[in-house]
Structure formats: C-alpha cells, structure tokens
Amino acid sequence: MIAARGIKQEWIDLVLASPALSHPDAADTELEHRLAVISEYGGRVLRVIVRSKRGLAQVKVGTGSDRFDA
C-alpha cells in the first residue's frame, strides 16, 4: 500500500523522528498522529499514526494530504 501510493520509507522515518505537528487521537488515547510536509511529495502533508503499546511502536501511514487539518 505504501509503495503503491508513492510513499517512501525515508519520509515515514522523517515524520516519526521530526514531526511538524503531533496530537493525540480523538477516539483512541493510545494513538498519536504525527504530521510533516514532504517537499518531494508535492509539498503534501504526510500523516503517520503511531500506537505505543508495551514499549513497542506500531506504525500506520495515514493519508497524504495538502493540509494539516486533514
């Protein structure tokens, strides 16, 4: 799914390490949304959703969007 959408692993790593914005999920307190603008992705915002559980991080890539409020 990630490759089919043209999303590179290095962009995911960037968003995880240095998000421009992060906030907790409104419905699930274990989830954190991390967002960053990816210039190589047409200046779109990449959202990576992280679930931290028992010291392990599970990562889900959300939509690439052109807005931070997406």
The first five atom37 places (N, CA, C, CB, O) and aatype in JSON, in Angstrom:
{
  "aatype": [12, 9, 0, 0, 1, 7, 9, 11, 5, 6, 17, 9, 3, 10, 19, 10, 0, 15, 14, 0, 10, 15, 8, 14, 3, 0, 0, 3, 16, 6, 10, 6, 8, 1, 10, 0, 19, 9, 15, 6, 18, 7, 7, 1, 19, 10, 1, 19, 9, 19, 1, 15, 11, 1, 7, 10, 0, 5, 19, 11, 19, 7, 16, 7, 15, 3, 1, 13, 3, 0],
  "atom_mask": [
    [1, 1, 1, 1, 1],
    [1, 1, 1, 1, 1],
    [1, 1, 1, 1, 1],
    [1, 1, 1, 1, 1],
    [1, 1, 1, 1, 1],
    [1, 1, 1, 0, 1],
    [1, 1, 1, 1, 1],
    [1, 1, 1, 1, 1],
    [1, 1, 1, 1, 1],
    [1, 1, 1, 1, 1],
    [1, 1, 1, 1, 1],
    [1, 1, 1, 1, 1],
    [1, 1, 1, 1, 1],
    [1, 1, 1, 1, 1],
    [1, 1, 1, 1, 1],
    [1, 1, 1, 1, 1],
    [1, 1, 1, 1, 1],
    [1, 1, 1, 1, 1],
    [1, 1, 1, 1, 1],
    [1, 1, 1, 1, 1],
    [1, 1, 1, 1, 1],
    [1, 1, 1, 1, 1],
    [1, 1, 1, 1, 1],
    [1, 1, 1, 1, 1],
    [1, 1, 1, 1, 1],
    [1, 1, 1, 1, 1],
    [1, 1, 1, 1, 1],
    [1, 1, 1, 1, 1],
    [1, 1, 1, 1, 1],
    [1, 1, 1, 1, 1],
    [1, 1, 1, 1, 1],
    [1, 1, 1, 1, 1],
    [1, 1, 1, 1, 1],
    [1, 1, 1, 1, 1],
    [1, 1, 1, 1, 1],
    [1, 1, 1, 1, 1],
    [1, 1, 1, 1, 1],
    [1, 1, 1, 1, 1],
    [1, 1, 1, 1, 1],
    [1, 1, 1, 1, 1],
    [1, 1, 1, 1, 1],
    [1, 1, 1, 0, 1],
    [1, 1, 1, 0, 1],
    [1, 1, 1, 1, 1],
    [1, 1, 1, 1, 1],
    [1, 1, 1, 1, 1],
    [1, 1, 1, 1, 1],
    [1, 1, 1, 1, 1],
    [1, 1, 1, 1, 1],
    [1, 1, 1, 1, 1],
    [1, 1, 1, 1, 1],
    [1, 1, 1, 1, 1],
    [1, 1, 1, 1, 1],
    [1, 1, 1, 1, 1],
    [1, 1, 1, 0, 1],
    [1, 1, 1, 1, 1],
    [1, 1, 1, 1, 1],
    [1, 1, 1, 1, 1],
    [1, 1, 1, 1, 1],
    [1, 1, 1, 1, 1],
    [1, 1, 1, 1, 1],
    [1, 1, 1, 0, 1],
    [1, 1, 1, 1, 1],
    [1, 1, 1, 0, 1],
    [1, 1, 1, 1, 1],
    [1, 1, 1, 1, 1],
    [1, 1, 1, 1, 1],
    [1, 1, 1, 1, 1],
    [1, 1, 1, 1, 1],
    [1, 1, 1, 1, 1]
  ],
  "atom_positions": [
    [[0.81, -1.19, 0.0], [0.0, 0.0, 0.0], [0.86, 1.26, 0.0], [-0.93, -0.01, 1.19], [0.58, 2.2, -0.74]],
    [[1.9, 1.28, 0.8], [2.75, 2.47, 0.88], [3.45, 2.7, -0.45], [3.78, 2.32, 2.02], [3.42, 3.81, -0.97]],
    [[4.07, 1.68, -1.0], [4.78, 1.82, -2.27], [3.82, 2.16, -3.4], [5.54, 0.53, -2.61], [4.15, 2.96, -4.28]],
    [[2.63, 1.58, -3.39], [1.64, 1.85, -4.44], [1.22, 3.31, -4.44], [0.42, 0.96, -4.25], [0.83, 3.84, -5.48]],
    [[1.29, 3.96, -3.29], [0.92, 5.37, -3.18], [2.12, 6.29, -3.39], [0.28, 5.64, -1.83], [1.98, 7.51, -3.3]],
    [[3.29, 5.73, -3.65], [4.48, 6.54, -3.9], [5.1, 7.11, -2.65], [0.0, 0.0, 0.0], [5.82, 8.1, -2.71]],
    [[4.82, 6.51, -1.5], [5.35, 6.99, -0.22], [6.63, 6.22, 0.09], [4.3, 6.83, 0.94], [6.64, 4.99, 0.11]],
    [[7.7, 6.96, 0.33], [9.0, 6.34, 0.62], [9.17, 6.12, 2.12], [10.14, 7.21, 0.08], [8.69, 6.91, 2.94]],
    [[9.88, 5.04, 2.47], [10.16, 4.73, 3.87], [10.9, 5.87, 4.55], [10.97, 3.43, 3.99], [10.65, 6.16, 5.72]],
    [[11.8, 6.52, 3.84], [12.57, 7.61, 4.44], [11.66, 8.77, 4.86], [13.65, 8.12, 3.45], [11.96, 9.47, 5.84]],
    [[10.55, 8.98, 4.14], [9.6, 10.03, 4.53], [8.88, 9.66, 5.81], [8.58, 10.28, 3.4], [8.66, 10.5, 6.68]],
    [[8.53, 8.39, 5.92], [7.88, 7.91, 7.15], [8.83, 8.09, 8.33], [7.47, 6.41, 7.0], [8.43, 8.56, 9.39]],
    [[10.09, 7.72, 8.14], [11.09, 7.87, 9.19], [11.25, 9.34, 9.59], [12.45, 7.3, 8.73], [11.39, 9.65, 10.78]],
    [[11.21, 10.23, 8.61], [11.32, 11.66, 8.88], [10.15, 12.15, 9.73], [11.38, 12.45, 7.57], [10.34, 12.88, 10.71]],
    [[8.94, 11.74, 9.36], [7.75, 12.16, 10.1], [7.79, 11.6, 11.53], [6.46, 11.7, 9.38], [7.41, 12.3, 12.48]],
    [[8.24, 10.38, 11.69], [8.33, 9.78, 13.02], [9.34, 10.52, 13.89], [8.72, 8.32, 12.91], [9.08, 10.78, 15.07]],
    [[10.49, 10.85, 13.32], [11.56, 11.47, 14.09], [11.37, 12.97, 14.3], [12.88, 11.23, 13.39], [11.72, 13.5, 15.36]],
    [[10.83, 13.66, 13.3], [10.74, 15.12, 13.37], [9.4, 15.63, 12.84], [11.88, 15.76, 12.58], [9.37, 16.31, 11.81]],
    [[8.31, 15.32, 13.52], [7.02, 15.81, 13.02], [6.92, 17.33, 13.17], [5.86, 15.12, 13.77], [7.43, 17.91, 14.13]],
    [[6.26, 17.97, 12.2], [5.99, 19.4, 12.31], [4.84, 19.64, 13.28], [5.66, 20.01, 10.92], [4.73, 20.7, 13.89]],
    [[3.99, 18.64, 13.42], [2.83, 18.72, 14.3], [2.52, 17.31, 14.79], [1.58, 19.35, 13.57], [2.64, 16.35, 14.04]],
    [[2.13, 17.2, 16.04], [1.67, 15.9, 16.55], [0.53, 16.16, 17.53], [2.84, 15.1, 17.24], [0.49, 17.19, 18.21]],
    [[-0.39, 15.21, 17.57], [-1.52, 15.33, 18.5], [-2.09, 13.95, 18.77], [-2.61, 16.29, 17.94], [-1.98, 13.05, 17.95]],
    [[-2.71, 13.79, 19.95], [-3.33, 12.51, 20.27], [-4.59, 12.29, 19.43], [-3.68, 12.43, 21.77], [-5.22, 13.24, 18.98]],
    [[-4.92, 11.04, 19.22], [-6.13, 10.69, 18.5], [-7.34, 11.02, 19.37], [-6.13, 9.19, 18.11], [-7.32, 10.82, 20.59]],
    [[-8.39, 11.52, 18.74], [-9.58, 11.92, 19.49], [-10.34, 10.73, 20.07], [-10.51, 12.7, 18.58], [-11.01, 10.86, 21.1]],
    [[-10.24, 9.57, 19.43], [-11.02, 8.41, 19.86], [-10.21, 7.36, 20.63], [-11.65, 7.77, 18.68], [-10.77, 6.61, 21.43]],
    [[-8.91, 7.31, 20.4], [-8.08, 6.26, 21.0], [-6.86, 6.91, 21.63], [-7.67, 5.2, 19.94], [-5.98, 7.4, 20.92]],
    [[-6.79, 6.91, 22.94], [-5.7, 7.6, 23.64], [-4.33, 6.94, 23.45], [-6.02, 7.65, 25.11], [-3.31, 7.55, 23.77]],
    [[-4.3, 5.73, 22.93], [-3.01, 5.08, 22.65], [-2.41, 5.53, 21.32], [-3.19, 3.57, 22.65], [-1.25, 5.23, 21.04]],
    [[-3.18, 6.25, 20.51], [-2.71, 6.67, 19.19], [-2.21, 8.1, 19.2], [-3.81, 6.51, 18.17], [-2.78, 8.96, 19.88]],
    [[-1.15, 8.35, 18.45], [-0.63, 9.7, 18.25], [-0.49, 9.94, 16.75], [0.73, 9.9, 18.99], [0.07, 9.1, 16.04]],
    [[-0.99, 11.06, 16.27], [-0.87, 11.45, 14.87], [0.35, 12.36, 14.74], [-2.17, 12.17, 14.35], [0.47, 13.35, 15.47]],
    [[1.25, 12.03, 13.83], [2.43, 12.86, 13.57], [2.36, 13.28, 12.11], [3.77, 12.09, 13.89], [2.13, 12.45, 11.22]],
    [[2.57, 14.56, 11.86], [2.42, 15.11, 10.51], [3.63, 15.95, 10.13], [1.15, 15.95, 10.41], [4.24, 16.59, 10.98]],
    [[3.96, 15.93, 8.85], [5.04, 16.77, 8.32], [4.82, 16.99, 6.83], [6.43, 16.14, 8.59], [4.27, 16.13, 6.14]],
    [[5.26, 18.13, 6.37], [5.2, 18.44, 4.94], [6.38, 17.74, 4.27], [5.25, 20.0, 4.68], [7.52, 17.83, 4.72]],
    [[6.1, 17.03, 3.18], [7.13, 16.33, 2.42], [7.27, 17.04, 1.07], [6.78, 14.79, 2.22], [6.42, 16.89, 0.19]],
    [[8.34, 17.83, 0.93], [8.51, 18.62, -0.3], [8.63, 17.72, -1.53], [9.74, 19.52, -0.18], [8.14, 18.07, -2.61]],
    [[9.28, 16.57, -1.38], [9.44, 15.64, -2.51], [8.12, 14.96, -2.9], [10.47, 14.57, -2.16], [8.04, 14.3, -3.93]],
    [[7.11, 15.13, -2.08], [5.79, 14.52, -2.31], [4.79, 15.61, -2.73], [5.28, 13.78, -1.03], [3.6, 15.54, -2.42]],
    [[5.32, 16.59, -3.44], [4.49, 17.67, -3.94], [4.07, 18.66, -2.87], [0.0, 0.0, 0.0], [3.06, 19.36, -3.02]],
    [[4.84, 18.72, -1.76], [4.51, 19.63, -0.67], [3.32, 19.18, 0.14], [0.0, 0.0, 0.0], [2.74, 19.96, 0.9]],
    [[2.94, 17.93, -0.02], [1.79, 17.39, 0.71], [2.17, 17.03, 2.14], [1.22, 16.15, -0.02], [3.35, 16.82, 2.45]],
    [[1.17, 16.96, 2.99], [1.38, 16.58, 4.38], [1.23, 15.07, 4.49], [0.37, 17.31, 5.33], [0.25, 14.49, 4.0]],
    [[2.21, 14.44, 5.13], [2.14, 13.01, 5.38], [1.8, 12.8, 6.85], [3.48, 12.29, 5.01], [2.47, 13.33, 7.73]],
    [[0.76, 12.03, 7.1], [0.33, 11.71, 8.47], [0.76, 10.27, 8.77], [-1.23, 11.88, 8.63], [0.45, 9.35, 8.02]],
    [[1.47, 10.1, 9.88], [1.85, 8.78, 10.36], [1.21, 8.61, 11.73], [3.41, 8.6, 10.42], [1.39, 9.45, 12.61]],
    [[0.48, 7.54, 11.9], [-0.23, 7.29, 13.15], [0.54, 6.21, 13.92], [-1.71, 6.86, 12.9], [0.81, 5.14, 13.39]],
    [[0.88, 6.52, 15.16], [1.7, 5.63, 15.98], [0.87, 5.13, 17.15], [2.99, 6.34, 16.47], [0.21, 5.91, 17.84]],
    [[0.91, 3.83, 17.38], [0.3, 3.23, 18.58], [1.45, 2.71, 19.44], [-0.71, 2.06, 18.2], [2.19, 1.82, 19.04]],
    [[1.58, 3.28, 20.61], [2.62, 2.86, 21.52], [2.0, 1.92, 22.55], [3.31, 4.09, 22.21], [1.12, 2.32, 23.31]],
    [[2.47, 0.7, 22.58], [1.89, -0.3, 23.47], [3.01, -1.2, 23.99], [0.8, -1.15, 22.73], [3.75, -1.81, 23.22]],
    [[3.12, -1.28, 25.3], [4.13, -2.13, 25.95], [5.54, -1.85, 25.43], [3.8, -3.59, 25.73], [6.33, -2.78, 25.25]],
    [[5.84, -0.58, 25.2], [7.18, -0.2, 24.77], [7.45, -0.41, 23.29], [0.0, 0.0, 0.0], [8.55, -0.11, 22.83]],
    [[6.48, -0.93, 22.54], [6.65, -1.15, 21.12], [5.81, -0.15, 20.35], [6.27, -2.6, 20.74], [4.7, 0.19, 20.76]],
    [[6.32, 0.33, 19.25], [5.56, 1.27, 18.42], [5.04, 0.55, 17.19], [6.42, 2.5, 18.02], [5.81, -0.09, 16.47]],
    [[3.75, 0.65, 16.96], [3.15, 0.14, 15.72], [2.84, 1.36, 14.88], [1.85, -0.72, 16.0], [2.27, 2.33, 15.37]],
    [[3.2, 1.32, 13.62], [3.06, 2.48, 12.76], [2.05, 2.2, 11.66], [4.42, 2.88, 12.15], [2.07, 1.14, 11.04]],
    [[1.17, 3.18, 11.43], [0.22, 3.12, 10.32], [0.34, 4.43, 9.56], [-1.24, 2.87, 10.82], [0.28, 5.51, 10.15]],
    [[0.5, 4.34, 8.26], [0.6, 5.54, 7.45], [-0.8, 5.97, 7.05], [1.49, 5.31, 6.2], [-1.56, 5.19, 6.48]],
    [[-1.1, 7.2, 7.37], [-2.4, 7.76, 7.0], [-2.33, 8.39, 5.62], [0.0, 0.0, 0.0], [-1.42, 8.1, 4.85]],
    [[-3.28, 9.22, 5.33], [-3.37, 9.82, 4.02], [-2.33, 10.89, 3.81], [-4.74, 10.4, 3.8], [-1.96, 11.6, 4.75]],
    [[-1.85, 11.0, 2.59], [-1.05, 12.14, 2.19], [-2.02, 13.24, 1.86], [0.0, 0.0, 0.0], [-2.95, 13.02, 1.08]],
    [[-1.85, 14.39, 2.42], [-2.82, 15.47, 2.23], [-2.09, 16.78, 2.0], [-3.76, 15.59, 3.44], [-0.88, 16.87, 2.22]],
    [[-2.81, 17.76, 1.55], [-2.19, 19.07, 1.34], [-2.52, 20.03, 2.48], [-2.65, 19.67, 0.01], [-2.25, 21.23, 2.38]],
    [[-3.09, 19.51, 3.57], [-3.46, 20.36, 4.72], [-3.1, 19.66, 6.02], [-4.97, 20.69, 4.69], [-3.09, 18.43, 6.09]],
    [[-2.79, 20.43, 7.04], [-2.51, 19.85, 8.36], [-3.77, 19.39, 9.06], [-1.79, 20.84, 9.23], [-3.7, 18.54, 9.95]],
    [[-4.94, 19.92, 8.69], [-6.17, 19.56, 9.39], [-6.91, 18.42, 8.73], [-7.08, 20.75, 9.48], [-8.06, 18.16, 9.07]],
    [[-6.27, 17.74, 7.81], [-6.92, 16.64, 7.09], [-7.12, 15.44, 7.98], [-6.11, 16.25, 5.87], [-7.66, 14.42, 7.54]]
  ]
}
